[in-house]
């Protein structure tokens, strides 16, 4: 199944998100009559083999179901994936495809943890997967790309763009730094120099909520389209992609299908992290405290929506101005997306990793508001909610398991057992940076927690969750 004259966008990581996002954009371009580019889909791990097998049987085609916050569903057969790269343990087919001169972009979605970066964004050289790849295996993106690019360098050496499409701040830069560190650990000096000269890694900002596909999609797809799809995918109707326009070997005309091609993604990235990601956490922590399990329920709870709205309006928007985005509109669209009852995202998923989210998503706004002479009352609500959430976790009173990559459970339990737990929380430098030493911030947090404690004791509302939850 290979097209004849073409440019190839090889994608590594055959997850749902790629098929709902990048593949949709390239499909729309082909639908407009621009069929120069197609996708060759590959995966490093063997977990995508069933999907790749289904897609091969369907000639790479599948249906994307999208749903609006109002519940309107739309169906589109996606036809941009024209080559399915068969999986083999040595990744030989991926190497051949990546080294092919027709391949001019190598993009990837391998999840946030697929970059093996520590809290300081440095490569975690001690991780067993990285150590195995340094010895020549290809368990990670770095080991796989090393094989692909060594073959490419040997075959013709044509330039190629390495495009990170994962949800990571400065995703192009962070990947590139991790990859170059990996290559130096592997003593691949020639490849290291070649990567520096012949590849680029633009930063990108990707957005479309894509839940893991559930069994109810295929019957709806069959009813709506008549196509018996064994690999359908479902996502919200909203979609966004912002890319720094720095491609090493040409690119599809993505701007014709709504992709924002920009010089720097930073303003979009900052808006997304502070408005979308931080509000999402706020809603998940608050919703959990009043006994709710789903994001849409919590966003539809007026007091909770107001907490997120006030946080964005009072503190984030003034911190981000001037901005090329319409931030009020972005806030309202984000909150409408979270209220979408058809997506059924869980508070558990979104509440996770709070210990990294406070410094990454929230502390910058606290610091900037203080620096401009303001008291960030609306932002203090977020760490206050998280503190109350941690107290519930401490007494084993959460309705689900709390997952946090930065969690040192004995240490955190010890902190939460102290009478002055909140003062210690407020003075934690990892969470709050220089604010950890600011008495005014400790007082603000004490007062905010006190103000929320009664609210968080509200009688638990009835959940409207189905059997899946
Ligand atoms: P998924 O579970 O459907 O797919 C994950 C893919 O990553 C699989 O192909 C798996 O084999 C691969 N993978 C996992 N760990 C890996 C590793 N260490 N090394 C190499 N490959 C690895 O997930 P998804 O919904 O497609 O999401 C994937 C990523 O896309 C997210 O982690 C995020 O960065 C980004 N994203 C997802 C969404 C969403 O709503 N799903 C939205 C925006 C961005």
Boltz pocket constraint, residues with backbone or C-beta under 6 A from the ligand:
constraints:
  - pocket:
      binder: B
      contacts: [[A, 13], [A, 14], [A, 15], [A, 16], [A, 17], [A, 18], [A, 43], [A, 44], [A, 45], [A, 47], [A, 48], [A, 109], [A, 110], [A, 111], [A, 112], [A, 113], [A, 114], [A, 115], [A, 139], [A, 140], [A, 141], [A, 165], [A, 166], [A, 167], [A, 168], [A, 206], [A, 207], [A, 208], [A, 209], [A, 210], [A, 211], [A, 212]]
      max_distance: 6.0
